[in-house]
Amino acid sequence: MERAFLRAATRSRPPAWLGTVGIALAAGIMLGVAVSVASPLYVIAGLLGLSGYIYLLADVRNPLYGFIAVATLLPFAVIPVKLGVVQFSLVEICLLTVVVLWLLRLLANRGETIRGSGIDLPVLSYLAVCLAALVLGTAYQTTSSDLHLFAQFINALLLVFVVANCVRDLATVTRLLWYLVLGGAVAGIIAVVLYYLPADTATRLLAGLSHFGYPASDILQYDANTNVLKAIGTSIDHNILGATMMICGTVGVGLLAASWPKGKKIWVIAALGPILAALLLTYSRGSLVGFLCGCTVVATLRYRRLWLIAGLMVVALALSGQLASSSFFTHLQTGIEVQDQATQMRFGEYKDALHLISEYPWFGVGFGNAPDVDIYLGVSSIYLMIPENVGLIGLACWVWIYATVFQKSWRGLIGRRQNEARTLAVACLGAVVSILVAGIFDHHFVDIHFPHVAAMVWLMVGLLMVSLRIGEQLDAESENGAGNASGDGQLAVATLSSSHSGTNLRHSR
């Protein structure tokens, strides 16, 4: 009787396909309502965004790939829907997702441990000083928008710990650096195309992104008091695009030093073409100087052939006679001679920044507005902007971070056996050096208003430390393998010797 009851209950259960049909009908009704209320374009964008976010949730490393794509192609894009007073950017979504996934993995897996980045203490010290400066600076009219930007800035800083714990193998490091060069190449192509399009057409195309947080007018940028156009791409600012191309280009040059087949190196060279073209068209002198310094690091430590290539290029340009007459060379020369308006304004900013730092030396004025009407917050140098925001104590912690990075890089690269991990570490080190050099002239690497640039900085620092760690692991594995092989050889010799002794003993008997 019980079996008959179970058979009857089974027959009365609805078929499995009915639930699928119900879900499909509900989804269709919701889509129909959404299309009738909003534009079909928004619905399609929402579906694509939902699909993309499901991809981010599939693996803890996927948000890092997504961040690289967004930071290079659509760095200022926001979700066109506000949650209260907050409007999340795509960069913020990627950074939040990777941090949350990492924390959930720590909580869900008891065997999961936190790996040190090698610079944990100085980074945590800098983070603590930033929080203290924010709290102390709230008296200076810190707005909710400032707090939101500060949260994104801290999220970018946390990338050091996320990368140290989520990127654990050489393949992932390689893939991230390849994606960075690829994203830079696509961004460079877009920037070059927009540069050579008619101004009205380029403005109209970029204004189409206004639904996603981009400006709708006054988009194109020209050199001061001239009609020389500067490439901006989808970064909207020529210095931001220059910084992106500088980082991607330096990493690309570093990848040329890897022991890969010629086919892969040809792809890297092809990607460097639009990156370098866009970098030159930005007329960003700081980014160009930073790129050259980063390439110098790569050439000195791994790829000395670059010195020969650079020398031949300089000779060719000097003999052609076109270098001196080029607008970029003129722009660079006027900057060195402090003749153009932008350079003169920079020196005025330096003077005002030193005055602000002298008034608020220890913890700065925080990340909001300036406390007095006769001073302002903002200067085109990270070495002055950091003490403006977090004071000399914060600057000391920041210097501690990079001093530790360079110390570990020196110990991990100089005089050590070359392997692929250390080659990638040199590429990351070149990018870090280019950032520090370009930071003499620009501020966006530590500015809370450009969180995607700050995140790229800490991504490169994290990948550098991970690459150094993997290089040490490869050395240990190589030594263990050699030790095992030596031990096996000694065992074989001992066995052979014992066998030979036994044979002689039998013969003597």
Secondary structure, 3 states (H helix, E strand, C coil): CHHHHHHHHHHHCCCHHHHHHHHHHHHHHHHHHHHHHCCHHHHHHHHHHHHHHHHHHHCCCHHHHHHHHHHHHCCCCECCCCECCECCEHHHHHHHHHHHHHHHHHHHCCCCCCCCCCCHHHHHHHHHHHHHHHHHHHHHCCCHHHHHHHHHHHHHHCHHHHHHHHCCCHHHHHHHHHHHHHHHHHHHHHHHHHHHCCHHHHHHHHHHHHHHCCCCCCCCEECCCCCCEECCHHHCCHHHHHHHHHHHHHHHHHHCCCCCCHHHHHHHHHHHHHHHHHHHHCCCHHHHHHHHHHHHHHHHHCCCHHHHHHHHHHHHHHHHCCCCCCHHHHHHHHHHCCCCHHHHHHHHHHHHHHHHHHHCCCCCCCCCCCCCCCCCCCCCCHHHHHHHHHHHHHHHHHHHHHHHHHHHHHHHHCCCCCCHHHHHHHHHHHHHHHHHHHCCCCCCCCCCCCHHHHHHHHHHHHHHHHHHHHHHHHHHHHHHHHHHHHHHHHHHHHHHHHHHHHHHHHHHC
